[in-house]
């Protein structure tokens, strides 16, 4: 398993071609969270930095975990072509729509209803492995663009805020996510 501290050009190209990735986070105690992510929500900012736009969902574990420990792992799998698994480890910070940095970050993504946070990951370790246990699968279409984004678009901004209050203020372990806190 080759270890690096930065993304080389080949790994950056690999990431940019992926239709989905997985994010893993954990608090000091409680449950570990792993979530699949897709749509056009990830940007490689350099050899040691990735930012990704987090859309609304039924939970908000990642935000609470990053508030607590900042640890984050992203995993990319080759479902087509040559086998490869890439894990990117580092420390992340949460950027909310209320934060001064939000506009600078969100401008590099398409406008998507339900946009909830942006995570800014500073990479400290990059690991590749063979990936031969990952099945070969064909990407057909994005459910997110066909189902998720329209769901939040129909809610409108006020409806999304109500949804966040109902489902996104605490984790399954009862920890605060910070979605409505100032500063």
SERO-4910 file (N, C-alpha, C, O; in steps of 0.05 Angstrom, whole numbers):
BEGIN
 pado doro    nc1    nc2    nc3   cac1   cac2   cac3    cc1    cc2    cc3    oc1    oc2    oc3
  Unk    A     17    -24      0      0      0      0     17     25      0     27     33     21
  Unk    A     21     37    -23     38     61    -24     25     84     -8      1     89     -9
  Unk    A     42     98      8     33    121     24     46    146     14     70    146      7
  Unk    A     31    167     12     41    193      4     29    214     23     12    208     39
  Unk    A     39    238     20     27    260     36     13    280     17      0    299     27
  Unk    A     15    276     -9      3    294    -28     -9    279    -51     -1    256    -57
  Unk    A    -28    292    -65    -39    280    -89    -22    287   -113    -16    311   -118
  Unk    A    -13    267   -128      1    273   -153    -19    278   -176    -43    275   -171
  Unk    A     -9    285   -199    -27    291   -221    -45    268   -229    -69    272   -234
  Unk    A    -34    243   -229    -50    220   -236    -73    215   -216    -95    209   -224
  Unk    A    -68    219   -191    -89    215   -170   -110    237   -172   -133    232   -168
  Unk    A   -101    261   -177   -120    283   -181   -138    278   -204   -162    283   -203
  Unk    A   -127    269   -226   -143    262   -250   -163    239   -244   -186    240   -252
  Unk    A   -154    219   -229   -171    197   -221   -195    207   -205   -217    200   -210
  Unk    A   -189    224   -185   -211    235   -168   -231    251   -186   -255    247   -183
  Unk    A   -221    267   -203   -239    284   -219   -257    268   -238   -277    278   -247
  Unk    A   -249    243   -244   -266    226   -262   -287    210   -247   -304    198   -259
  Unk    A   -286    210   -220   -304    193   -205   -332    205   -202   -335    229   -197
  Unk    A   -353    189   -206   -380    198   -204   -389    198   -174   -409    211   -168
  Unk    A   -375    184   -157   -382    184   -129   -357    180   -112   -336    171   -121
  Unk    A   -360    187    -86   -339    182    -67   -352    177    -40   -376    181    -37
  Unk    A   -337    168    -21   -347    162      6   -332    180     26   -308    185     23
  Unk    A   -346    190     46   -334    205     67   -338    191     93   -360    181     99
  Unk    A   -317    189    109   -319    176    136   -309    196    157   -288    209    153
  Unk    A   -324    197    179   -316    214    201   -325    200    227   -340    181    227
  Unk    A   -313    209    249   -321    198    275   -316    219    297   -297    235    295
  Unk    A   -333    219    316   -330    235    340   -310    221    359   -302    199    352
  Unk    A   -304    233    381   -286    219    400   -299    194    412   -286    175    419
  Unk    A   -326    195    413   -341    171    421   -366    170    404   -372    189    389
  Unk    A   -381    149    405   -405    147    389   -400    132    363   -379    119    360
  Unk    A   -418    136    344   -417    121    320   -398    132    299   -394    157    297
  Unk    A   -385    115    283   -370    123    260   -391    127    237   -410    112    235
  Unk    A   -387    147    221   -405    152    199   -391    149    172   -369    160    169
  Unk    A   -403    135    154   -393    133    126   -416    140    108   -438    128    110
  Unk    A   -412    159     90   -434    168     72   -424    168     43   -402    177     37
  Unk    A   -441    159     25   -434    162     -4   -442    190    -13   -462    201     -4
  Unk    A   -426    201    -31   -431    228    -42   -429    227    -72   -413    211    -83
  Unk    A   -444    244    -85   -442    244   -114   -449    272   -125   -445    292   -111
  Unk    A   -460    273   -148   -466    298   -163   -439    313   -167   -418    302   -160
  Unk    A   -440    336   -177   -416    352   -183   -410    369   -158   -413    393   -158
  Unk    A   -401    355   -136   -397    369   -110   -369    367    -99   -366    373    -75
  Unk    A   -349    360   -115   -322    358   -104   -303    373   -122   -304    371   -147
  Unk    A   -284    387   -110   -263    401   -125   -236    395   -112   -232    399    -88
  Unk    A   -217    387   -128   -189    384   -119   -177    412   -122   -175    423   -143
  Unk    A   -168    422    -99   -157    450    -99   -127    450   -101   -115    472   -103
  Unk    A   -114    427   -101    -85    426   -102    -76    399    -93    -92    381    -88
  Unk    A    -51    396    -90    -39    370    -83    -45    362    -54    -42    339    -46
  Unk    A    -54    382    -38    -59    376     -9    -85    387      1    -89    391     25
  Unk    A   -105    391    -18   -130    403     -9   -153    395    -28   -150    395    -52
  Unk    A   -175    387    -15   -200    381    -29   -222    395    -15   -223    396     10
  Unk    A   -241    407    -30   -265    418    -18   -289    404    -31   -288    398    -55
  Unk    A   -309    400    -15   -334    388    -26   -358    400    -14   -359    407     10
  Unk    A   -378    403    -31   -404    414    -23   -422    392    -13   -427    372    -26
  Unk    A   -432    396     11   -450    376     24   -479    384     20   -487    406     29
  Unk    A   -494    367      8   -523    373      4   -539    362     28   -529    344     42
  Unk    A   -562    372     32   -579    364     54   -586    334     51   -587    323     30
  Unk    A   -589    322     74   -596    294     76   -611    289    102   -618    308    117
  Unk    A   -616    264    107   -632    257    130   -617    259    156   -629    256    178
  Unk    A   -591    263    155   -574    266    179   -553    287    173   -550    296    150
  Unk    A   -537    293    193   -516    313    190   -492    306    207   -479    323    220
  Unk    A   -485    280    207   -464    269    224   -437    282    218   -422    289    236
  Unk    A   -430    285    192   -404    295    184   -398    322    197   -376    326    207
  Unk    A   -417    340    196   -412    367    207   -406    365    237   -388    379    246
  Unk    A   -421    349    252   -416    347    281   -389    334    287   -375    343    304
  Unk    A   -383    314    272   -357    300    276   -334    318    270   -314    319    285
  Unk    A   -335    333    249   -313    351    241   -311    374    262   -289    383    268
  Unk    A   -333    383    273   -333    403    294   -317    393    318   -303    408    332
  Unk    A   -320    367    324   -308    355    347   -279    347    344   -262    353    361
  Unk    A   -273    334    321   -245    323    318   -231    333    293   -206    332    292
  Unk    A   -246    343    273   -235    352    247   -225    329    230   -218    334    206
  Unk    A   -224    304    240   -214    282    224   -233    274    202   -258    273    207
  Unk    A   -223    269    178   -240    261    156   -223    243    137   -200    247    133
  Unk    A   -237    223    126   -225    206    105   -244    206     82   -268    202     85
  Unk    A   -233    210     58   -249    207     33   -238    183     19   -214    178     18
  Unk    A   -257    167      8   -248    143     -7   -261    144    -35   -285    149    -38
  Unk    A   -244    138    -55   -252    137    -83   -246    109    -93   -225     98    -87
  Unk    A   -265     97   -107   -262     70   -118   -265     70   -148   -283     84   -159
  Unk    A   -248     56   -162   -251     53   -191   -272     32   -197   -267      8   -192
  Unk    A   -295     40   -206   -316     21   -214   -314     13   -243   -327     -6   -252
  Unk    A   -298     28   -258   -293     23   -287   -263     25   -291   -249     38   -275
  Unk    A   -253     13   -312   -224     15   -319   -207     -1   -299   -216    -20   -287
  Unk    A   -182      8   -297   -163     -6   -280   -171     -4   -250   -182     16   -241
  Unk    A   -167    -26   -236   -174    -27   -207   -157     -8   -191   -133     -6   -195
  Unk    A   -170      7   -172   -156     25   -155   -175     34   -132   -198     39   -137
  Unk    A   -164     35   -108   -178     48    -86   -159     70    -76   -135     65    -73
  Unk    A   -169     94    -72   -154    116    -62   -167    127    -37   -191    133    -37
  Unk    A   -152    128    -15   -161    141      9   -145    166     14   -121    166     12
  Unk    A   -159    187     22   -147    213     28   -154    219     57   -177    222     63
  Unk    A   -134    223     74   -137    228    102   -129    257    108   -111    268     95
  Unk    A   -143    269    127   -135    296    135   -153    308    155   -169    295    168
  Unk    A   -150    334    158   -165    350    177   -183    369    161   -173    382    142
  Unk    A   -208    370    168   -227    387    153   -239    409    171   -239    407    196
  Unk    A   -249    429    158   -265    449    172   -291    451    158   -293    446    134
  Unk    A   -312    459    173   -339    463    162   -343    492    155   -336    509    171
  Unk    A   -354    497    132   -361    524    124   -392    523    118   -401    509    101
  Unk    A   -406    540    133   -435    542    131   -443    566    113   -427    584    109
  Unk    A   -467    566    102   -476    589     86   -474    616    101   -472    637     88
  Unk    A   -475    616    128   -473    640    144   -444    650    146   -440    673    154
  Unk    A   -425    634    140   -397    641    144   -386    659    122   -394    657     99
  Unk    A   -367    677    129   -356    695    109   -343    681     85   -343    692     63
  Unk    A   -332    658     90   -318    643     68   -337    629     49   -328    620     28
  Unk    A   -363    627     56   -382    611     40   -382    620     11   -379    603     -7
  Unk    A   -385    645      5   -388    654    -23   -363    647    -40   -365    639    -63
  Unk    A   -340    650    -28   -315    643    -42   -314    614    -50   -304    607    -71
  Unk    A   -324    597    -32   -324    568    -38   -346    560    -56   -342    546    -76
  Unk    A   -371    568    -50   -394    558    -65   -394    567    -94   -407    555   -111
  Unk    A   -380    589   -100   -380    598   -128   -367    579   -147   -370    581   -172
  Unk    A   -351    560   -137   -339    540   -155   -356    515   -160   -347    497   -174
  Unk    A   -380    515   -149   -399    493   -153   -424    502   -168   -430    526   -167
  Unk    A   -438    483   -180   -464    491   -192   -483    498   -170   -481    488   -147
  Unk    A   -502    515   -176   -523    522   -156   -541    498   -152   -554    489   -171
  Unk    A   -541    487   -128   -557    463   -122   -574    468    -97   -565    476    -76
  Unk    A   -600    464   -100   -619    466    -78   -611    447    -56   -602    425    -61
  Unk    A   -613    456    -31   -606    439     -8   -577    440      0   -568    425     17
  Unk    A   -561    458    -13   -533    461     -5   -531    469     24   -543    489     32
  Unk    A   -517    453     39   -518    455     69   -491    464     81   -491    483     97
  Unk    A   -469    452     73   -443    460     82   -423    455     60   -428    441     41
  Unk    A   -399    466     64   -376    459     48   -355    449     68   -351    461     89
  Unk    A   -341    428     61   -320    418     77   -293    423     63   -290    417     39
  Unk    A   -275    435     77   -249    442     67   -229    423     80   -222    426    104
  Unk    A   -219    403     65   -202    382     75   -173    388     68   -165    390     44
  Unk    A   -156    390     88   -127    393     85   -115    365     88   -118    352    109
  Unk    A   -103    355     67    -93    327     66    -67    324     80    -49    340     77
  Unk    A    -65    303     97    -40    296    109    -30    268    102     -7    261    108
  Unk    A    -47    252     89    -38    226     81    -56    217     57    -80    221     57
  Unk    A    -43    204     38    -56    193     15    -48    164     12    -24    157     14
  Unk    A    -67    146      9    -61    117      8    -76    105    -16    -99    110    -20
  Unk    A    -62     89    -31    -74     74    -53    -72     44    -47    -54     35    -33
  Unk    A    -92     29    -57    -91      0    -55   -103    -11    -81   -115      4    -97
  Unk    A   -100    -37    -85   -105    -49   -111   -134    -46   -120   -139    -40   -144
  Unk    A   -153    -51   -103   -181    -47   -111   -193    -70   -127   -214    -67   -139
  Unk    A   -179    -93   -128   -189   -115   -145   -214   -128   -133   -227   -144   -146
  Unk    A   -221   -122   -108   -245   -132    -96   -270   -115   -102   -292   -123    -96
  Unk    A   -266    -92   -115   -288    -74   -122   -300    -84   -148   -285    -88   -168
  Unk    A   -326    -87   -150   -338    -96   -175   -336    -75   -197   -334    -51   -192
  Unk    A   -336    -84   -222   -338    -67   -245   -367    -61   -249   -384    -79   -252
  Unk    A   -374    -35   -249   -402    -27   -252   -403     -3   -272   -385     13   -273
  Unk    A   -425     -2   -286   -429     19   -306   -445     42   -293   -466     37   -282
  Unk    A   -435     66   -296   -451     90   -286   -472     96   -307   -466     99   -331
  Unk    A   -497     97   -299   -519    103   -317   -530    131   -314   -534    145   -334
  Unk    A   -535    139   -290   -546    166   -285   -544    173   -255   -539    156   -239
  Unk    A   -548    198   -249   -546    208   -222   -574    211   -210   -591    226   -220
  Unk    A   -580    196   -189   -605    199   -175   -606    226   -161   -628    238   -159
  Unk    A   -583    236   -153   -583    262   -139   -594    285   -156   -609    301   -146
  Unk    A   -585    286   -181   -594    307   -198   -623    303   -207   -637    322   -213
  Unk    A   -633    278   -207   -660    272   -215   -680    272   -192   -704    277   -196
  Unk    A   -670    265   -168   -689    263   -145   -682    281   -122   -699    295   -112
  Unk    A   -657    281   -113   -649    296    -89   -652    326    -92   -665    339    -77
  Unk    A   -638    337   -112   -639    366   -116   -667    376   -122   -675    396   -110
  Unk    A   -683    363   -139   -711    373   -142   -727    371   -117   -745    388   -112
  Unk    A   -723    352   -100   -737    349    -74   -732    374    -57   -752    385    -46
  Unk    A   -707    384    -55   -702    408    -40   -710    433    -54   -717    453    -42
  Unk    A   -708    433    -81   -716    456    -96   -746    461    -92   -754    484    -89
  Unk    A   -762    440    -92   -791    443    -88   -798    454    -60   -818    467    -56
  Unk    A   -781    448    -40   -785    457    -13   -781    488    -11   -795    501      5
  Unk    A   -764    498    -27   -757    526    -25   -738    531     -1   -735    513     16
  Unk    A   -727    554      1   -707    560     22   -719    557     50   -706    546     68
  Unk    A   -743    567     55   -756    564     81   -762    535     88   -758    527    111
  Unk    A   -771    520     69   -776    492     73   -751    476     80   -751    458     97
  Unk    A   -729    483     67   -703    470     73   -695    476    101   -685    459    115
  Unk    A   -698    502    109   -691    509    137   -708    493    157   -697    484    177
  Unk    A   -734    490    152   -750    474    170   -741    445    170   -740    432    191
  Unk    A   -733    435    147   -723    407    146   -698    404    162   -695    385    177
  Unk    A   -679    423    159   -655    423    175   -661    423    205   -649    408    221
  Unk    A   -680    440    214   -687    441    242   -698    414    252   -693    406    274
  Unk    A   -713    400    235   -725    375    242   -705    352    242   -706    334    259
  Unk    A   -687    351    222   -670    328    218   -640    332    219   -625    313    220
  Unk    A   -630    357    221   -601    362    218   -588    377    241   -565    385    238
  Unk    A   -602    381    263   -590    396    285   -573    379    304   -555    390    317
  Unk    A   -579    353    306   -563    335    323   -557    309    309   -571    302    289
  Unk    A   -536    296    318   -529    270    306   -546    248    319   -562    252    336
  Unk    A   -541    223    309   -555    200    321   -546    195    349   -560    182    365
  Unk    A   -523    207    357   -513    205    384   -521    229    401   -512    232    424
  Unk    A   -537    247    390   -546    271    404   -527    294    405   -531    313    421
  Unk    A   -506    294    389   -486    315    388   -496    338    370   -508    332    349
  Unk    A   -491    363    376   -499    385    359   -483    386    333   -458    382    333
  Unk    A   -496    393    312   -483    395    286   -473    423    279   -456    426    262
  Unk    A   -484    443    293   -475    471    288   -489    483    264   -481    505    256
  Unk    A   -509    471    254   -521    482    229   -534    509    233   -536    525    214
  Unk    A   -543    516    257   -556    542    262   -541    560    281   -551    581    288
  Unk    A   -517    551    289   -502    568    309   -489    591    295   -481    589    272
  Unk    A   -486    613    309   -471    636    299   -441    632    303   -432    620    323
  Unk    A   -426    642    284   -397    643    286   -382    618    289   -358    618    291
***
